[in-house]
Amino acid sequence: MSHAAAPIAPDLADLYRDLHQHPELGFQEHRTAALVARRLAASGVDVTPGVGGTGVVGTLVNGPGPVALLRADMDGLPVREETGLEYASTDTATDAHGAEVPVSHACGHDLHTTCLLGAVEALAADRGSWSGTLLLVFQPAEELGAGAQAMVDDGLFERFPVPEVVLGQHVAPLPAGTIAGHPGPAYAGSDSLRVRLVGKGAHGSMPQNSVDPVVMAAEAVLRLQTIVAREIPSTEVVVLTVGSVRSGEAANVIPGQAELLLNIRTYADGTRQHVLASVERILRGIAVTAGAPEEPTIESIERFPVVVNDAAALGRTFATFQEWLGAERVLDPGAGAGSEDVGVLATSAGAPLSYWLLGGTDPSLFGTGGMDDPALRTVPSNHSPRYAPAIDPTLGIGVTALVKAARTWLPTG
């Protein structure tokens, strides 16, 4: 048993820092995609850019054998970075609504991209250790829940070989040197909604002439939480978050409307339908009670399906990881409420999914290192402005994990 990471190119850490410093929003990953394409071509990979907008697909055929899809996502988030790193992002971008926003790799997709490029370089340089075809998918717009579907809609599995397995990883606030994955439903389905509450504006000194949407919004924020607390069995996994409330511009003006952005995480379809129906019922009830002149509008803006790890496929991959890292470093975190669109690739290909979490946080910050470690509640997590993985040993472990997974599914015979 060896905990050693696969040798990586000397400039791979520099590549990661460059990607981290220059993040791009979903479907705007032009610089990243160009860099990926150049690096793949240098390894002898057949490269097709522009799949699903800004996606890049690489094909590396190495004799007879199955096809394994290795996936990395490339997009950043509209989050202002607060890590204090020398290579922190200060970039901004124009979002889909025309607003200028700060951008950072607060979710770690820069690491995913770097790890996959490093794995490709290692596999291309050692073709005697595997046989078959690598289908390399560098996906845009995971944060929008749209990138995987965009690539499928652009003929991903008509234009390129159909894989026998889909492999991938996501960096997480677990101790670096650990890997975690859960068989079966592993990551929640997610629905994001935009809600508009219509009131009646008035001068702040004359509230009697208004229907105050700020009060309606405040009631909605609290009342919506009773769906989870009082309508859903405690055995069900449901999270409902109001992530944004916007209304008005002045202290002495009662505005005419308010906007809420909601996010709902569920596993069971019946539970999802119940929550969505309850959201609509509560919002309409608040509007009626307030005497609002219009019903609220509820618009779906993002949708992620439940991610289901094939138990046999994950078990096959994890057997290799346990031999490499030791069973104590390969964990089952249980089902999580985070969401991903990687499952779209597996479902569309009719292939099993083997998807895992890659520990990316300084191990010295943890105690036991297990899934019950109290430090898991306190270290910066994905989407935090303070989140950034520790390059060493995370990068080397991430490259090695992809290399070992590929060799597991593409053996020499």
ChimeraX attribute file (.defattr): number of C-alpha atoms within 10 A of each C-alpha:
attribute: neighborCount
match mode: 1-to-1
recipient: residues
	/A:1	8
	/A:2	8
	/A:3	13
	/A:4	12
	/A:5	19
	/A:6	18
	/A:7	12
	/A:8	18
	/A:9	14
	/A:10	8
	/A:11	10
	/A:12	16
	/A:13	19
	/A:14	13
	/A:15	19
	/A:16	20
	/A:17	20
	/A:18	16
	/A:19	25
	/A:20	23
	/A:21	21
	/A:22	22
	/A:23	29
	/A:24	29
	/A:25	27
	/A:26	26
	/A:27	21
	/A:28	20
	/A:29	22
	/A:30	18
	/A:31	13
	/A:32	23
	/A:33	22
	/A:34	16
	/A:35	13
	/A:36	24
	/A:37	21
	/A:38	12
	/A:39	17
	/A:40	24
	/A:41	13
	/A:42	11
	/A:43	16
	/A:44	16
	/A:45	22
	/A:46	16
	/A:47	17
	/A:48	15
	/A:49	17
	/A:50	15
	/A:51	22
	/A:52	23
	/A:53	19
	/A:54	24
	/A:55	28
	/A:56	24
	/A:57	25
	/A:58	24
	/A:59	20
	/A:60	20
	/A:61	18
	/A:62	16
	/A:63	13
	/A:64	13
	/A:65	16
	/A:66	17
	/A:67	23
	/A:68	25
	/A:69	25
	/A:70	25
	/A:71	24
	/A:72	25
	/A:73	28
	/A:74	34
	/A:75	30
	/A:76	28
	/A:77	24
	/A:78	22
	/A:79	19
	/A:80	20
	/A:81	24
	/A:82	16
	/A:83	16
	/A:84	9
	/A:85	12
	/A:86	8
	/A:87	15
	/A:88	19
	/A:89	25
	/A:90	14
	/A:91	15
	/A:92	18
	/A:93	16
	/A:94	15
	/A:95	15
	/A:96	10
	/A:97	6
	/A:98	8
	/A:99	9
	/A:100	12
	/A:101	16
	/A:102	20
	/A:103	25
	/A:104	33
	/A:105	31
	/A:106	29
	/A:107	24
	/A:108	24
	/A:109	25
	/A:110	29
	/A:111	31
	/A:112	25
	/A:113	25
	/A:114	25
	/A:115	28
	/A:116	27
	/A:117	26
	/A:118	29
	/A:119	26
	/A:120	26
	/A:121	21
	/A:122	20
	/A:123	22
	/A:124	20
	/A:125	12
	/A:126	10
	/A:127	14
	/A:128	12
	/A:129	13
	/A:130	22
	/A:131	21
	/A:132	21
	/A:133	21
	/A:134	24
	/A:135	23
	/A:136	24
	/A:137	26
	/A:138	29
	/A:139	31
	/A:140	34
	/A:141	27
	/A:142	24
	/A:143	21
	/A:144	20
	/A:145	24
	/A:146	20
	/A:147	28
	/A:148	29
	/A:149	20
	/A:150	20
	/A:151	25
	/A:152	18
	/A:153	14
	/A:154	15
	/A:155	12
	/A:156	21
	/A:157	15
	/A:158	11
	/A:159	10
	/A:160	13
	/A:161	17
	/A:162	20
	/A:163	22
	/A:164	16
	/A:165	22
	/A:166	28
	/A:167	25
	/A:168	22
	/A:169	24
	/A:170	21
	/A:171	26
	/A:172	24
	/A:173	23
	/A:174	27
	/A:175	26
	/A:176	26
	/A:177	23
	/A:178	25
	/A:179	30
	/A:180	21
	/A:181	23
	/A:182	23
	/A:183	21
	/A:184	16
	/A:185	18
	/A:186	24
	/A:187	25
	/A:188	25
	/A:189	24
	/A:190	26
	/A:191	21
	/A:192	22
	/A:193	20
	/A:194	16
	/A:195	20
	/A:196	21
	/A:197	27
	/A:198	24
	/A:199	26
	/A:200	18
	/A:201	19
	/A:202	18
	/A:203	14
	/A:204	15
	/A:205	10
	/A:206	12
	/A:207	14
	/A:208	10
	/A:209	13
	/A:210	18
	/A:211	23
	/A:212	24
	/A:213	26
	/A:214	22
	/A:215	14
	/A:216	21
	/A:217	25
	/A:218	13
	/A:219	14
	/A:220	20
	/A:221	19
	/A:222	10
	/A:223	14
	/A:224	21
	/A:225	16
	/A:226	14
	/A:227	18
	/A:228	16
	/A:229	11
	/A:230	9
	/A:231	13
	/A:232	15
	/A:233	11
	/A:234	10
	/A:235	6
	/A:236	12
	/A:237	17
	/A:238	23
	/A:239	17
	/A:240	20
	/A:241	14
	/A:242	17
	/A:243	11
	/A:244	12
	/A:245	15
	/A:246	13
	/A:247	17
	/A:248	16
	/A:249	9
	/A:250	9
	/A:251	9
	/A:252	12
	/A:253	15
	/A:254	25
	/A:255	23
	/A:256	18
	/A:257	22
	/A:258	22
	/A:259	21
	/A:260	20
	/A:261	19
	/A:262	22
	/A:263	19
	/A:264	21
	/A:265	26
	/A:266	25
	/A:267	22
	/A:268	16
	/A:269	12
	/A:270	9
	/A:271	18
	/A:272	18
	/A:273	12
	/A:274	14
	/A:275	23
	/A:276	14
	/A:277	11
	/A:278	16
	/A:279	21
	/A:280	16
	/A:281	12
	/A:282	17
	/A:283	25
	/A:284	18
	/A:285	15
	/A:286	21
	/A:287	22
	/A:288	14
	/A:289	10
	/A:290	15
	/A:291	15
	/A:292	21
	/A:293	13
	/A:294	13
	/A:295	17
	/A:296	22
	/A:297	15
	/A:298	18
	/A:299	12
	/A:300	13
	/A:301	14
	/A:302	15
	/A:303	19
	/A:304	23
	/A:305	21
	/A:306	25
	/A:307	25
	/A:308	22
	/A:309	24
	/A:310	21
	/A:311	15
	/A:312	14
	/A:313	19
	/A:314	21
	/A:315	16
	/A:316	15
	/A:317	22
	/A:318	25
	/A:319	15
	/A:320	16
	/A:321	22
	/A:322	16
	/A:323	13
	/A:324	19
	/A:325	21
	/A:326	15
	/A:327	14
	/A:328	11
	/A:329	19
	/A:330	23
	/A:331	19
	/A:332	15
	/A:333	17
	/A:334	15
	/A:335	18
	/A:336	15
	/A:337	18
	/A:338	16
	/A:339	23
	/A:340	22
	/A:341	25
	/A:342	28
	/A:343	25
	/A:344	22
	/A:345	24
	/A:346	25
	/A:347	14
	/A:348	15
	/A:349	20
	/A:350	14
	/A:351	19
	/A:352	22
	/A:353	28
	/A:354	27
	/A:355	27
	/A:356	27
	/A:357	22
	/A:358	27
	/A:359	25
	/A:360	28
	/A:361	28
	/A:362	19
	/A:363	18
	/A:364	9
	/A:365	13
	/A:366	17
	/A:367	13
	/A:368	11
	/A:369	20
	/A:370	19
	/A:371	14
	/A:372	11
	/A:373	12
	/A:374	13
	/A:375	18
	/A:376	19
	/A:377	10
	/A:378	10
	/A:379	17
	/A:380	19
	/A:381	20
	/A:382	18
	/A:383	18
	/A:384	17
	/A:385	19
	/A:386	18
	/A:387	22
	/A:388	29
	/A:389	26
	/A:390	16
	/A:391	17
	/A:392	14
	/A:393	18
	/A:394	24
	/A:395	27
	/A:396	21
	/A:397	25
	/A:398	29
	/A:399	25
	/A:400	25
	/A:401	28
	/A:402	26
	/A:403	23
	/A:404	19
	/A:405	22
	/A:406	27
	/A:407	19
	/A:408	18
	/A:409	21
	/A:410	21
	/A:411	14
	/A:412	15
	/A:413	8
